Amino acid sequence: MAQMGYDSAEKFDGEDACPICLCEFEDAYQLESCGHLFCRMCLVGQLESASKNLDSFPICCTRGRCRAPILLTDLRSLLSSDKLEELFRASLGSFVASSRGTYRFCPSPDCPSVYRVADPHTVSDPFVCGACFAETCTRCHLDYHPYLSCEKYLEFKEDPDVSLQDWCKGKENVKSCPVCGYTIEKGEGCNHVECKCGGHVCWVCLEFYSNSEDCYNHLRSKHGGIA
């Protein structure tokens, strides 16, 4: 491609106006791929503008109907390293956007990595990001959840109490504090239970007391003992 550019240089020696600004060349620059001439700053402006417009990719020569791609060697000659990095990121964003959902960015904030979206009807492997090390489910795009379906995990994410409610179902030794709602699991001991909120609860009927003595008196009078 570079040789083609050099060979075609004579063909475009007659060009007397930059196709971008339509003025005489100022610090003329010849593209490697096709040999067309432009003002250097006009090309820089085209490239910097492309960094802010995803529809600008692929970046091509704008002389007539040429549309030859602007090569990496030109990009390196025209842009600083920071601007080149910005252009590469924009190019990647354009690729992801044009894939129509086939590819997605890593969900970690500001992470530039890209992964391929899994077929929703197949078992998918996680995407392990090489940049931020996050593990992402390639079907639902949430944190990887090897022991739960995407549907169930999404339900838990939307309502974290769902998992606790599922765990409590059918367990006779699990109840909720009548005041604060905290889940209490009673493994052994008497029917007087002290909750994390500081209250004293009768395990039998869930009456609530401010001190242990009142709770014990209730157990003796209403339930025939504390056991």
N, C-alpha and C positions, 0 to 999 in steps of 0.2 A: 504494500500500500504506500509506503514511504517513497519507493522508487517511482511509482506511478505519479506521485505528487511532483517529484523533481522533473520527470519527463514532460509533464504538462505545463511546467512553469512558463515556457515560451508562449504557449497558446493564450495565456491570460495577461501577457505583458501589455496588451492594448487596453486593459481595463483602466479607466481613469476616475472611477467613482466607487466609493464603498457602498455595497448593497444595503447596508443598515442605515447609515446616516445620509446617504446619497450625496456626499461631499467628496472633495478630493482626499486621497489617502493621507492620513497623518500617522506616522510610525507604522507603515504597512506590515501586515503579517500574512504569510501564506500558509494555508491549511495543508497538512501532510496528506490527507486522503485524496483531495481533488485538485489542489493547487490554486484554488480561488483566493483572491486577495481581499483583506478587510483592514480597517483601522484596528490597531491592537486594542484600544480602549472600547471600541464598539463590541468586539468579541468578548472582552471582559464583562461588559454590561450585559450581554446576552446570557453568559454563563451565570452571573450573579442573579439575574432575573429568574433563570430556570430553577435556582435553589429555592425560590419562593412560590413556584407554580408547578404543581405535579403534572400538569398537562403538557409541559415543555419537553418531556422525554419521549423518545430518545432525542438527544441534542444533535442537530444536523446543520449542514451548510445551508444558508438562506439565499444563496445566489440563484435566481431563477428557479428552475425545477431540479436543481442538483440533488439536494437531500442526502448527500454523502455524510456518513457519520463523522462527527468530530472526534478524533482519536485521543487516546490517553496521553500520548506524547505532547499534544497541543494543550490539553488541560493542565498538564504539569508546567508547561512553559508560560501559560497565561495567568494562572492563579497561585496565590500563596498557599501554603500547606493548610492553614485554617479554612480558607475559602474552598479548597479542594475537598476537605473532609465534610464541609457543609453540603457541597454538591453531591458527594457520594451518599450522604444520609438522605437527601431529597430524592436521589435516584432510586434508592432502596424503597422509600416510601411510595414512589410512583409504581414500582414493581408490585408491591403488596396491594396497593389500591386497584391496579389493573388485573390482579389475579381473581377478582370477584369472589373472595372468600376462601380461595385455595390456600393462601398463606396468611399468617397473622404475626404481628410483633409479640415478643415476649411481654406478658402483662406487667412485669416489674416496671415501675416508673423510670423513664429515660433509658431503658435498656434497648440497644439497637438490634438485638438478635431476632431472627425470624424462624418460624417453624411451619411445617406443613400440617394443615388441618386434617384430622382423621375422618374416615368415612363413618357417618353416624350409625351405620348398621354393623360395624365390625368392632372387635375388641382392639383397643388402642394402647400403644405404649406411651409412657410419659415423655414429654419434651424436657430434657435436662439441659438447662441453659449453660453454655460454656462461659458466659460473661458474668452473670450474677448468681449462677448455681441454683436458681429456683427450679422446682419441678412442677410442671403444668400438665393438666389433662388436655390432650389434644382434641377431645370431643366437646367438653363444656367450657374449657379455657379457665377453669378455676384451679386451685391447688390440687395436686395429684391426690387421688383418694382410692387406693388399691382395694379396699374392702367394702366399698359402697358404690352403688350405681350413681350415675351422674344426677338422675332425678332425685334420689334420696339425699345426696350430698347437697344439692341446691336447696332442698327443703330445710335441711339443717342450717345452711348458711343464712337463709331468710329468717328463720326462727330458731335460734340456738337452743331454746327450751324444749324443742321437739325431741331431741336425742335423750334428754333427761326424762321426759314424759314416757318415752318408749321404754327406758330402763326401769322406770317405776311400775309399769303395768304388771299386775298379778303378784306383786310382792307385798305380803302381809306385814313385813317388818320395816316398811318404808311409808312414812306419812309426812304431811307438811305442817309446819308451825302455824297455828291459827291466827297469829298476829302478823308475822313478817313474811310468811310463805316459804321460808327456807326448808329444803328437803332434809328430813331427819331419818336416818337408818338406825334402827335399834337391834343390836346383835344379841345382847344379853343384859341381865340386871333387872332392877325393879321397874315398875310402871311410872316412876318419876323421871322425867327427861328434862335436862336443861338445854335450851336452844342457844345458838350462837348469838342471838339478839339479847340474851340475858334473862329471858323469861323462863318460867318453870311450867312444864306441860304435863298433864295427865295423859299417859299414852292410851288409856282405855277410851276416854270420851273427848280428849283434846281440850279439856278445860284449861284455862291459862291463869297462872298466878305470878305475883311479883317476887315471891320468895319460896324457898323449898319447904318450910314448915307448913305454910298454908296448903301446899300441894299434897304433902303427906297426910294432913288432916282430912283433906277431901278424899284421898284414896281409902283411908280407914272408914270414913263415914258412908261413902257412896259405893265402894267396891269391895268392902270387907277385908282390906289389907293392902299392903304396898306391893306385893309380889304380882 
